[in-house]
Amino acid sequence: MKKHILRIFIFLICLQSYCQSTPVTLLRYVVKNEIIGDSLINGINKLELMNKMINEGNMPSDSLTVFYNKKGDYVSISKNKNINFINTFINKEKLIYQIKDNLNIVMAIDVTIDLEEKLGNKPSVKLLEKTEQIEEFKCSVIEVKWKSGVYRYYFSNEILAIDPQLFKDYNYDQWFNYLKISKALPLKIEKEINDFCKTTYTLEIYDEKAEIDNTIFEIPKMKLNKELSKMYPNKKIFIVDE
């Protein structure tokens, strides 16, 4: 794994304007999706279901790029074919705003809530005994098990260090519990949904001193829709101002 300086420069220059910039950690992952087990689940074609989730922005299909600033905010951009889906995490609000092109409805995830844990199914988080070599880095593995699936975070103490306390209330995906152990951002992530699919994110590009136009962390003006928000235990629904 290397800092692909030229590719990073080309990528950043497309995002930057003449506004004030902010220092960030940039990570770009290559994404691979695959079906687990038989081709059907409850009589439904798994591949068709996975493609539907990809097209709706619920799964990345090509790449995932993430920018972390020093306040613990981040922006992740997942590319599905020719469409970009943007998730913006505002740390002080503890919300991930899921923004999709041409939609005036924004769903925001409350990261203080782990749904399975809220329902009484507390996930396990443990450091595995095994290690894996990823390029030049020897990586440890933290496994998170829920009733519905498992995540594995691969990290190295040589790069991508981060202060876990920035995310002390971040229970979604057990992110804080992972960071308490690793104190580093992952080089690889595996996400498995039981008897359905597996998504692997493998780090391709990183830059711990990138500069980005700080407007990338801004969200559109919106109003909370209280009635729609009542439908979800861990989400809020906003309507973008026209």
Backbone as JSON, one array per atom type, in Angstrom:
{
  "sequence": "MKKHILRIFIFLICLQSYCQSTPVTLLRYVVKNEIIGDSLINGINKLELMNKMINEGNMPSDSLTVFYNKKGDYVSISKNKNINFINTFINKEKLIYQIKDNLNIVMAIDVTIDLEEKLGNKPSVKLLEKTEQIEEFKCSVIEVKWKSGVYRYYFSNEILAIDPQLFKDYNYDQWFNYLKISKALPLKIEKEINDFCKTTYTLEIYDEKAEIDNTIFEIPKMKLNKELSKMYPNKKIFIVDE",
  "N": [[0.85, -1.18, 0.0], [0.55, 2.22, -0.78], [1.11, 5.79, -0.64], [-0.51, 7.15, -3.09], [0.48, 9.62, -4.64], [0.09, 11.25, -6.97], [-2.42, 10.41, -7.86], [-3.96, 11.06, -5.65], [-3.68, 13.82, -5.67], [-4.95, 14.54, -8.09], [-7.5, 13.67, -7.5], [-8.19, 15.31, -5.29], [-8.04, 17.88, -6.35], [-10.24, 18.03, -7.9], [-12.2, 18.33, -6.04], [-11.67, 20.58, -4.55], [-12.11, 24.13, -4.05], [-11.81, 27.69, -4.14], [-12.11, 28.2, -1.49], [-11.55, 28.31, 2.1], [-9.3, 25.87, 3.35], [-9.1, 22.72, 5.13], [-7.22, 20.6, 7.31], [-7.13, 17.09, 6.85], [-7.59, 13.53, 7.34], [-7.33, 11.33, 4.74], [-8.9, 8.57, 3.32], [-9.16, 5.98, 1.0], [-11.08, 3.36, -0.09], [-11.19, 0.29, -1.85], [-13.97, -1.53, -2.97], [-15.59, -4.64, -2.55], [-18.23, -6.77, -3.27], [-19.95, -9.75, -2.41], [-21.95, -12.71, -2.73], [-23.17, -14.8, -0.12], [-23.4, -18.24, 0.5], [-26.35, -20.02, -0.68], [-28.13, -19.04, -3.71], [-30.59, -17.93, -3.25], [-32.73, -16.25, -0.87], [-35.2, -16.71, 1.34], [-36.76, -17.24, -0.88], [-36.16, -15.14, -2.54], [-34.07, -13.7, -4.98], [-30.73, -13.37, -4.2], [-28.71, -11.87, -5.44], [-30.12, -10.0, -6.97], [-31.38, -8.64, -4.91], [-29.17, -7.58, -3.56], [-28.13, -5.87, -5.54], [-30.23, -4.08, -5.69], [-30.03, -2.85, -3.17], [-27.57, -1.63, -3.51], [-28.11, 0.19, -5.61], [-29.85, 1.86, -4.29], [-28.22, 3.14, -2.59], [-27.54, 1.98, -0.2], [-25.48, 0.26, -0.01], [-22.06, 0.37, -0.95], [-20.64, 0.03, -4.26], [-18.37, 0.29, -5.82], [-16.26, 2.06, -4.81], [-15.13, 3.6, -1.73], [-14.67, 6.62, -0.21], [-13.25, 8.43, 2.42], [-13.14, 11.26, 4.55], [-11.65, 12.47, 7.38], [-11.84, 14.94, 9.86], [-10.15, 16.99, 12.38], [-11.9, 17.36, 14.43], [-13.41, 15.17, 14.68], [-15.46, 14.91, 12.92], [-16.71, 13.47, 9.87], [-16.75, 12.79, 6.34], [-18.13, 10.56, 4.11], [-17.93, 9.19, 0.9], [-19.56, 7.2, -1.25], [-19.25, 5.38, -4.17], [-21.39, 4.35, -6.63], [-21.62, 2.93, -9.55], [-22.31, 5.54, -11.62], [-23.13, 7.29, -9.7], [-22.95, 9.28, -6.8], [-23.1, 8.8, -3.33], [-23.49, 10.47, -0.35], [-22.42, 10.5, 2.97], [-22.51, 12.36, 5.85], [-21.02, 12.91, 8.86], [-21.68, 14.65, 11.72], [-20.09, 15.48, 14.49], [-20.75, 16.84, 16.93], [-23.47, 16.73, 16.86], [-24.03, 14.07, 16.78], [-24.99, 12.64, 14.62], [-25.37, 10.95, 11.49], [-25.73, 12.19, 8.4], [-27.46, 11.17, 5.63], [-27.1, 11.75, 2.41], [-28.49, 11.97, -0.74], [-28.31, 12.23, -4.3], [-30.51, 14.52, -5.92], [-32.66, 14.16, -4.18], [-34.93, 15.41, -1.78], [-35.28, 14.6, 0.75], [-33.67, 13.78, 3.7], [-32.15, 11.29, 5.52], [-31.12, 10.78, 8.82], [-28.83, 9.12, 10.85], [-28.78, 8.21, 14.21], [-25.98, 7.94, 16.01], [-25.53, 7.17, 18.58], [-26.93, 4.98, 19.16], [-27.05, 1.49, 19.01], [-28.82, -0.72, 17.22], [-29.4, -3.51, 17.64], [-28.36, -3.87, 20.18], [-30.02, -2.15, 21.56], [-32.34, -3.6, 21.4], [-31.84, -5.61, 23.13], [-29.96, -7.48, 22.41], [-26.92, -7.71, 22.95], [-23.94, -6.96, 21.29], [-20.82, -8.75, 20.75], [-17.45, -7.75, 21.22], [-14.23, -8.27, 20.28], [-10.66, -8.72, 20.37], [-9.01, -10.6, 18.06], [-6.87, -13.52, 18.0], [-5.47, -13.96, 15.71], [-3.41, -12.58, 13.02], [-2.96, -10.53, 10.09], [-1.23, -9.97, 7.09], [-1.19, -7.01, 5.38], [-0.28, -5.54, 2.59], [2.61, -3.8, 3.41], [2.12, -3.89, 6.09], [1.62, -5.4, 9.25], [-1.3, -6.61, 10.43], [-3.64, -6.47, 13.1], [-6.77, -7.94, 14.22], [-10.05, -7.03, 14.91], [-13.07, -8.32, 15.95], [-16.52, -7.96, 15.6], [-19.53, -9.17, 16.7], [-22.86, -9.5, 15.9], [-26.33, -10.48, 16.29], [-27.31, -10.6, 13.76], [-25.15, -10.62, 12.05], [-21.62, -10.15, 11.25], [-18.76, -8.06, 11.77], [-15.42, -7.38, 10.77], [-12.6, -5.68, 11.67], [-9.56, -4.62, 10.43], [-6.41, -3.55, 11.46], [-3.43, -1.54, 11.92], [-0.86, -0.67, 14.22], [0.99, 1.02, 13.24], [0.22, 2.99, 11.48], [-2.25, 5.57, 10.71], [-3.25, 6.5, 13.18], [-5.63, 7.46, 15.7], [-7.58, 9.44, 17.96], [-9.54, 7.77, 20.2], [-11.4, 8.96, 21.91], [-12.65, 10.99, 20.57], [-14.84, 9.81, 19.5], [-16.53, 8.92, 21.51], [-19.25, 8.51, 22.11], [-20.18, 6.99, 20.07], [-21.89, 4.46, 19.18], [-23.0, 3.08, 17.07], [-22.44, 0.54, 14.73], [-20.59, -0.32, 16.53], [-18.4, 1.36, 16.7], [-16.91, 3.05, 18.47], [-16.15, 1.2, 20.46], [-14.53, -0.44, 18.95], [-12.46, 1.4, 18.3], [-11.46, 2.0, 20.83], [-9.88, -0.18, 21.39], [-8.17, -0.46, 19.14], [-7.17, 2.11, 18.49], [-6.72, 3.2, 16.05], [-7.46, 3.87, 12.61], [-9.11, 1.65, 10.28], [-7.4, -0.61, 7.99], [-8.6, -2.48, 6.52], [-11.94, -3.64, 6.15], [-14.37, -6.02, 6.86], [-17.67, -6.87, 6.23], [-20.27, -8.86, 7.09], [-23.45, -10.11, 6.4], [-25.61, -12.35, 7.8], [-26.01, -15.35, 6.0], [-26.41, -14.0, 3.59], [-24.78, -11.72, 2.29], [-21.39, -10.52, 1.73], [-19.32, -7.77, 2.28], [-16.32, -6.28, 1.41], [-13.93, -3.92, 2.32], [-11.06, -2.55, 1.19], [-8.13, -0.82, 1.89], [-6.86, 1.48, -0.38], [-5.74, 3.97, -0.99], [-4.18, 6.42, 1.04], [-3.81, 9.38, 3.0], [-2.48, 11.2, 5.48], [-2.25, 13.87, 5.86], [-3.82, 15.49, 4.25], [-5.35, 18.22, 2.42], [-8.46, 19.8, 2.36], [-11.23, 21.52, 0.96], [-13.12, 23.11, 3.34], [-15.86, 23.3, 3.18], [-16.87, 20.92, 2.45], [-17.77, 19.56, 4.63], [-20.16, 20.68, 5.24], [-23.75, 20.7, 5.59], [-26.93, 20.65, 3.85], [-29.51, 23.23, 4.28], [-32.12, 22.31, 6.39], [-35.27, 20.98, 7.61], [-36.55, 19.37, 10.47], [-38.67, 16.58, 10.25], [-41.01, 15.67, 12.31], [-43.08, 13.79, 12.44], [-42.48, 11.75, 10.53], [-40.05, 10.98, 11.61], [-40.76, 9.66, 13.93], [-41.21, 7.09, 13.15], [-38.9, 5.64, 13.23], [-36.55, 4.08, 15.36], [-33.89, 4.83, 15.62], [-33.31, 6.92, 13.95], [-33.58, 10.14, 12.29], [-35.68, 12.19, 10.32], [-35.28, 14.52, 7.81], [-36.36, 17.38, 5.91], [-35.23, 18.93, 3.05], [-34.76, 22.38, 2.66], [-36.38, 24.2, 0.16]],
  "CA": [[0.0, 0.0, 0.0], [1.36, 3.42, -0.89], [0.44, 7.05, -0.89], [-0.48, 7.39, -4.53], [0.44, 11.07, -4.56], [-0.48, 11.85, -8.16], [-3.84, 10.11, -7.89], [-4.58, 11.84, -4.6], [-3.72, 15.21, -6.12], [-6.0, 14.66, -9.1], [-8.78, 13.51, -6.81], [-8.47, 16.46, -4.45], [-8.19, 19.1, -7.13], [-11.61, 18.01, -8.38], [-13.1, 18.67, -4.94], [-11.33, 21.85, -3.94], [-12.39, 25.41, -4.69], [-10.92, 28.7, -3.57], [-12.5, 28.43, -0.11], [-10.56, 27.92, 3.1], [-9.14, 24.43, 3.45], [-8.93, 22.17, 6.47], [-6.43, 19.36, 7.24], [-7.93, 15.88, 7.07], [-7.05, 12.23, 6.97], [-8.06, 10.82, 3.6], [-8.83, 7.14, 3.08], [-9.96, 5.5, -0.12], [-11.17, 1.91, -0.07], [-11.79, -0.48, -2.94], [-15.09, -2.3, -2.4], [-15.97, -5.89, -3.21], [-19.44, -7.41, -2.73], [-20.15, -11.12, -2.85], [-23.06, -13.44, -2.14], [-22.81, -15.9, 0.78], [-24.32, -19.38, 0.49], [-27.19, -20.24, -1.85], [-28.48, -17.84, -4.48], [-31.89, -17.4, -2.82], [-33.01, -16.06, 0.54], [-36.66, -16.64, 1.45], [-37.32, -17.25, -2.22], [-35.75, -13.93, -3.27], [-32.72, -13.78, -5.55], [-29.82, -12.56, -3.39], [-27.98, -10.92, -6.28], [-31.04, -8.91, -7.29], [-31.59, -7.87, -3.68], [-27.95, -6.83, -3.3], [-28.07, -4.79, -6.53], [-31.23, -3.08, -5.3], [-29.45, -2.11, -2.06], [-26.5, -0.8, -4.08], [-28.73, 1.27, -6.38], [-30.5, 2.77, -3.34], [-27.19, 3.78, -1.8], [-27.36, 1.32, 1.09], [-24.21, -0.46, -0.09], [-21.2, 0.85, -2.04], [-20.32, -1.04, -5.21], [-17.08, 0.5, -6.48], [-15.25, 2.61, -3.92], [-15.58, 4.4, -0.59], [-13.66, 7.6, 0.18], [-13.63, 9.04, 3.7], [-12.33, 12.37, 5.03], [-11.81, 12.72, 8.82], [-11.16, 16.14, 10.34], [-9.6, 16.87, 13.73], [-13.0, 17.46, 15.39], [-14.13, 13.9, 14.7], [-16.43, 14.86, 11.83], [-16.21, 12.83, 8.66], [-17.59, 12.68, 5.16], [-17.82, 9.38, 3.29], [-18.55, 9.24, -0.43], [-19.56, 5.88, -1.87], [-19.53, 5.48, -5.6], [-22.13, 3.25, -7.23], [-21.69, 3.23, -10.98], [-22.02, 6.95, -11.86], [-23.85, 8.05, -8.68], [-22.27, 9.43, -5.52], [-23.93, 8.9, -2.14], [-22.66, 11.15, 0.63], [-22.77, 10.45, 4.38], [-21.78, 13.37, 6.6], [-21.16, 12.76, 10.3], [-21.4, 15.85, 12.51], [-19.8, 14.9, 15.8], [-21.46, 17.49, 18.02], [-24.88, 16.36, 16.76], [-24.08, 12.6, 16.86], [-25.85, 12.21, 13.52], [-24.84, 10.75, 10.15], [-26.71, 12.64, 7.42], [-27.34, 10.4, 4.39], [-27.52, 12.67, 1.36], [-28.51, 11.34, -2.06], [-28.57, 13.18, -5.38], [-31.86, 14.79, -6.42], [-33.69, 13.87, -3.19], [-35.04, 16.47, -0.78], [-35.44, 13.96, 2.05], [-32.39, 13.33, 4.25], [-32.26, 10.44, 6.7], [-29.96, 10.94, 9.68], [-28.7, 8.03, 11.8], [-28.31, 8.55, 15.55], [-24.89, 6.99, 16.24], [-25.48, 6.75, 19.99], [-27.78, 3.79, 19.28], [-26.85, 0.24, 18.28], [-30.19, -1.25, 17.21], [-29.49, -4.83, 18.28], [-28.13, -3.66, 21.6], [-31.24, -1.52, 22.07], [-33.35, -4.65, 21.48], [-31.43, -6.59, 24.13], [-28.96, -8.42, 21.86], [-25.65, -7.0, 23.06], [-22.9, -7.56, 20.46], [-19.5, -8.99, 21.35], [-16.33, -7.07, 20.56], [-13.0, -8.87, 20.82], [-9.43, -8.76, 19.59], [-8.7, -11.98, 17.71], [-5.46, -13.91, 18.14], [-4.82, -14.0, 14.4], [-2.98, -11.36, 12.35], [-2.93, -10.66, 8.63], [-0.34, -9.04, 6.42], [-1.81, -6.21, 4.33], [0.86, -4.85, 2.01], [3.78, -3.86, 4.3], [1.69, -3.75, 7.48], [1.08, -6.54, 9.98], [-2.55, -6.1, 10.99], [-4.46, -7.2, 14.07], [-8.16, -8.02, 13.79], [-11.1, -6.93, 15.92], [-14.31, -8.89, 15.42], [-17.77, -7.56, 16.26], [-20.59, -10.11, 16.33], [-24.25, -9.24, 16.22], [-27.2, -11.59, 15.97], [-27.59, -10.58, 12.32], [-23.95, -10.7, 11.22], [-20.31, -9.93, 11.88], [-17.8, -7.15, 11.16], [-14.02, -7.55, 11.16], [-11.79, -4.5, 11.41], [-8.13, -4.92, 10.37], [-5.7, -2.3, 11.73], [-2.02, -1.59, 12.28], [-0.48, 0.43, 15.11], [2.04, 1.78, 12.58], [-0.34, 4.11, 10.7], [-3.66, 5.99, 10.84], [-3.63, 6.64, 14.59], [-6.73, 8.4, 15.95], [-7.98, 9.5, 19.37], [-10.86, 7.16, 20.35], [-12.33, 9.8, 22.67], [-13.42, 11.79, 19.63], [-16.04, 9.06, 19.12], [-16.89, 8.21, 22.74], [-20.68, 8.17, 22.13], [-20.48, 6.4, 18.76], [-22.19, 3.03, 19.37], [-23.39, 2.51, 15.78], [-21.37, -0.34, 14.21], [-19.63, -0.51, 17.63], [-17.21, 2.07, 16.24], [-16.09, 3.48, 19.6], [-15.56, 0.03, 21.1], [-13.41, -0.85, 18.08], [-11.37, 2.37, 18.41], [-10.86, 1.89, 22.16], [-8.86, -1.23, 21.34], [-7.22, -0.28, 18.04], [-6.62, 3.47, 18.46], [-6.3, 3.44, 14.67], [-8.46, 3.64, 11.57], [-8.85, 0.33, 9.69], [-6.88, -0.8, 6.64], [-9.57, -3.32, 5.82], [-13.16, -3.95, 6.89], [-15.25, -7.04, 6.3], [-19.01, -6.81, 6.79], [-21.05, -10.01, 6.66], [-24.83, -10.27, 6.84], [-25.81, -13.8, 7.86], [-26.66, -16.05, 4.89], [-26.8, -13.08, 2.52], [-23.68, -11.18, 1.49], [-20.18, -10.03, 2.4], [-18.72, -6.61, 1.65], [-14.95, -6.07, 1.87], [-13.35, -2.61, 2.02], [-9.6, -2.66, 1.29], [-7.54, 0.5, 1.71], [-6.05, 1.63, -1.59], [-5.04, 5.26, -0.91], [-4.34, 7.15, 2.29], [-3.0, 10.57, 3.19], [-2.8, 11.69, 6.81], [-2.07, 15.33, 5.89], [-4.48, 16.05, 3.07], [-6.06, 19.49, 2.61], [-9.74, 19.75, 1.66], [-12.13, 22.64, 1.15], [-13.9, 22.74, 4.52], [-17.29, 23.28, 2.9], [-17.29, 19.53, 2.22], [-18.42, 19.09, 5.85], [-21.43, 21.38, 5.43], [-24.96, 20.0, 5.16], [-27.91, 21.64, 3.38], [-30.5, 23.71, 5.25], [-33.18, 21.31, 6.46], [-36.19, 21.03, 8.74], [-36.89, 18.06, 11.0], [-40.05, 16.11, 10.13], [-41.21, 14.91, 13.54], [-43.98, 12.66, 12.22], [-41.73, 10.68, 9.88], [-38.98, 10.54, 12.51], [-41.34, 8.76, 14.92], [-41.27, 5.74, 12.59], [-37.59, 4.99, 13.34], [-35.98, 4.19, 16.72], [-32.51, 5.35, 15.63], [-33.12, 7.84, 12.82], [-34.39, 11.34, 12.17], [-35.96, 12.5, 8.92], [-35.26, 15.96, 7.53], [-36.76, 17.83, 4.57], [-34.34, 20.0, 2.62], [-35.45, 23.63, 2.29], [-36.33, 24.5, -1.29]],
  "C": [[0.89, 1.24, 0.0], [0.47, 4.65, -0.91], [0.56, 7.32, -2.39], [-0.63, 8.9, -4.74], [-0.25, 11.7, -5.77], [-1.98, 11.63, -8.19], [-4.58, 10.9, -6.83], [-4.73, 13.29, -5.06], [-4.83, 15.44, -7.13], [-7.37, 14.58, -8.45], [-9.16, 14.75, -6.01], [-8.75, 17.7, -5.26], [-9.6, 19.19, -7.71], [-12.59, 18.46, -7.32], [-12.87, 20.08, -4.41], [-11.81, 23.04, -4.75], [-11.44, 26.42, -4.08], [-11.28, 29.03, -2.12], [-11.38, 27.97, 0.83], [-10.5, 26.41, 3.23], [-8.93, 24.01, 4.89], [-8.12, 20.88, 6.36], [-7.28, 18.16, 7.61], [-7.06, 14.65, 6.86], [-7.93, 11.67, 5.87], [-7.83, 9.32, 3.46], [-9.7, 6.8, 1.88], [-9.89, 3.98, -0.17], [-11.74, 1.39, -1.4], [-12.83, -1.41, -2.32], [-15.36, -3.54, -3.24], [-17.18, -6.48, -2.5], [-19.55, -8.82, -3.27], [-21.28, -11.78, -2.07], [-22.52, -14.56, -1.25], [-23.86, -17.01, 0.66], [-25.12, -19.5, -0.79], [-27.58, -18.93, -2.51], [-29.79, -17.2, -4.05], [-31.94, -17.23, -1.31], [-34.51, -15.79, 0.67], [-37.33, -16.52, 0.09], [-36.94, -16.05, -3.07], [-34.32, -14.09, -3.75], [-31.79, -12.83, -4.8], [-29.1, -11.5, -4.22], [-28.86, -9.73, -6.63], [-31.27, -8.02, -6.08], [-30.37, -7.02, -3.37], [-27.83, -5.65, -4.26], [-29.07, -3.69, -6.21], [-30.69, -2.22, -4.15], [-28.34, -1.17, -2.54], [-27.1, 0.41, -4.78], [-29.41, 2.3, -5.47], [-29.5, 3.46, -2.43], [-26.96, 3.16, -0.45], [-26.1, 0.46, 1.15], [-23.38, 0.18, -1.18], [-20.87, -0.3, -2.99], [-18.92, -0.92, -5.77], [-16.0, 0.95, -5.5], [-15.91, 3.39, -2.79], [-14.43, 5.31, -0.2], [-14.13, 8.32, 1.42], [-12.62, 10.13, 4.06], [-12.64, 12.59, 6.51], [-11.12, 14.03, 9.17], [-10.78, 15.98, 11.81], [-10.68, 16.99, 14.81], [-13.76, 16.14, 15.52], [-15.29, 13.86, 13.73], [-15.84, 14.04, 10.69], [-17.25, 12.91, 7.55], [-17.17, 11.43, 4.41], [-18.61, 9.46, 1.99], [-18.43, 7.86, -1.04], [-19.99, 6.02, -3.31], [-20.2, 4.21, -6.08], [-22.38, 3.58, -8.69], [-21.36, 4.7, -11.17], [-22.69, 7.85, -10.83], [-23.03, 8.1, -7.41], [-23.29, 9.57, -4.4], [-23.03, 9.42, -1.02], [-23.24, 10.98, 2.04], [-21.9, 11.45, 5.12], [-22.07, 13.19, 8.08], [-20.74, 14.05, 10.99], [-21.29, 15.42, 13.96], [-20.63, 15.53, 16.92], [-22.95, 17.16, 18.01], [-25.1, 14.84, 16.89], [-24.99, 12.03, 15.78], [-25.04, 12.02, 12.24], [-25.95, 11.13, 9.17], [-26.47, 11.9, 6.1], [-27.96, 11.21, 3.25], [-27.4, 11.99, 0.0], [-28.9, 12.37, -3.12], [-30.06, 13.27, -5.7], [-32.98, 14.41, -5.45], [-33.73, 14.99, -2.16], [-35.32, 15.92, 0.61], [-34.08, 13.43, 2.5], [-32.66, 12.51, 5.51], [-30.98, 10.56, 7.51], [-29.95, 9.84, 10.74], [-28.13, 8.55, 13.12], [-27.25, 7.52, 15.96], [-24.77, 6.56, 17.69], [-26.23, 5.43, 20.2], [-27.24, 2.66, 18.42], [-28.17, -0.51, 18.37], [-30.32, -2.59, 17.92], [-29.29, -4.72, 19.79], [-29.37, -3.07, 22.26], [-32.36, -2.56, 22.25], [-32.97, -5.77, 22.44], [-30.43, -7.62, 23.65], [-27.59, -7.73, 21.83], [-24.59, -7.68, 22.2], [-21.62, -7.81, 21.25], [-18.44, -8.29, 20.53], [-15.04, -7.65, 21.14], [-11.86, -8.8, 19.82], [-9.08, -10.21, 19.33], [-7.21, -12.26, 17.87], [-4.73, -13.86, 16.8], [-4.38, -12.62, 13.94], [-2.99, -11.61, 10.84], [-2.02, -9.59, 8.05], [-1.11, -8.33, 5.31], [-0.75, -5.27, 3.79], [2.03, -4.93, 2.99], [3.41, -3.85, 5.78], [1.14, -5.06, 8.04], [-0.14, -6.06, 10.76], [-3.15, -7.05, 12.02], [-5.92, -7.1, 13.62], [-9.09, -7.93, 15.0], [-12.41, -7.39, 15.28], [-15.49, -8.44, 16.28], [-18.86, -8.49, 15.77], [-21.93, -9.63, 16.84], [-25.06, -10.49, 15.95], [-27.36, -11.73, 14.45], [-26.34, -10.7, 11.45], [-22.69, -10.39, 11.99], [-19.52, -8.91, 11.07], [-16.41, -7.57, 11.63], [-13.24, -6.32, 10.71], [-10.32, -4.89, 11.48], [-7.36, -3.6, 10.52], [-4.24, -2.58, 12.06], [-1.71, -0.43, 13.22], [0.63, 1.29, 14.51], [1.5, 3.01, 11.86], [-1.78, 4.4, 11.13], [-4.13, 6.03, 12.29], [-4.72, 7.69, 14.73], [-7.1, 8.33, 17.42], [-9.38, 8.9, 19.52], [-11.88, 8.06, 21.04], [-13.11, 10.77, 21.78], [-14.77, 11.14, 19.34], [-16.63, 8.32, 20.33], [-18.37, 7.82, 22.82], [-21.13, 7.43, 20.88], [-20.65, 4.89, 18.91], [-22.57, 2.34, 18.06], [-22.2, 1.76, 15.18], [-20.3, -0.64, 15.25], [-18.29, 0.19, 17.34], [-16.3, 2.5, 17.4], [-15.42, 2.3, 20.29], [-14.41, -0.55, 20.27], [-12.21, 0.08, 18.31], [-10.7, 2.34, 19.79], [-9.73, 0.87, 22.19], [-7.76, -0.88, 20.33], [-6.46, 1.04, 18.1], [-6.1, 3.81, 17.06], [-7.46, 3.16, 13.72], [-8.11, 2.34, 10.82], [-8.27, 0.39, 8.28], [-7.82, -1.67, 5.82], [-10.76, -3.55, 6.75], [-13.92, -5.03, 6.14], [-16.6, -6.96, 7.01], [-19.82, -7.97, 6.22], [-22.46, -9.95, 7.25], [-25.15, -11.76, 6.72], [-26.59, -14.32, 6.66], [-27.14, -15.11, 3.8], [-25.59, -12.62, 1.72], [-22.53, -10.72, 2.38], [-19.63, -8.86, 1.59], [-17.33, -6.39, 2.26], [-14.44, -4.72, 1.38], [-11.84, -2.74, 2.24], [-8.97, -1.32, 0.97], [-6.62, 0.52, 0.49], [-5.17, 2.88, -1.52], [-5.22, 5.83, 0.49], [-3.4, 8.35, 2.3], [-3.41, 11.18, 4.52], [-2.65, 13.2, 6.94], [-2.67, 15.97, 4.64], [-5.15, 17.38, 3.43], [-7.32, 19.46, 1.74], [-10.5, 21.04, 1.94], [-13.09, 22.3, 2.29], [-15.41, 22.79, 4.31], [-17.79, 21.86, 2.63], [-18.02, 18.97, 3.44], [-19.76, 19.78, 6.12], [-22.59, 20.51, 4.94], [-25.98, 21.05, 4.71], [-28.84, 22.1, 4.5], [-31.7, 22.77, 5.21], [-34.08, 21.58, 7.65], [-36.53, 19.6, 9.16], [-38.37, 17.77, 10.78], [-40.32, 15.17, 11.29], [-42.08, 13.68, 13.32], [-43.26, 11.49, 11.57], [-40.66, 10.13, 10.8], [-39.49, 9.56, 13.56], [-41.35, 7.31, 14.46], [-39.99, 4.96, 12.84], [-37.03, 5.17, 14.74], [-34.6, 4.82, 16.76], [-32.25, 6.35, 14.52], [-34.02, 9.05, 12.94], [-34.54, 11.65, 10.68], [-36.05, 14.02, 8.76], [-35.75, 16.22, 6.1], [-35.89, 19.02, 4.21], [-35.17, 21.21, 2.2], [-35.28, 23.87, 0.8], [-35.78, 25.92, -1.51]]
}
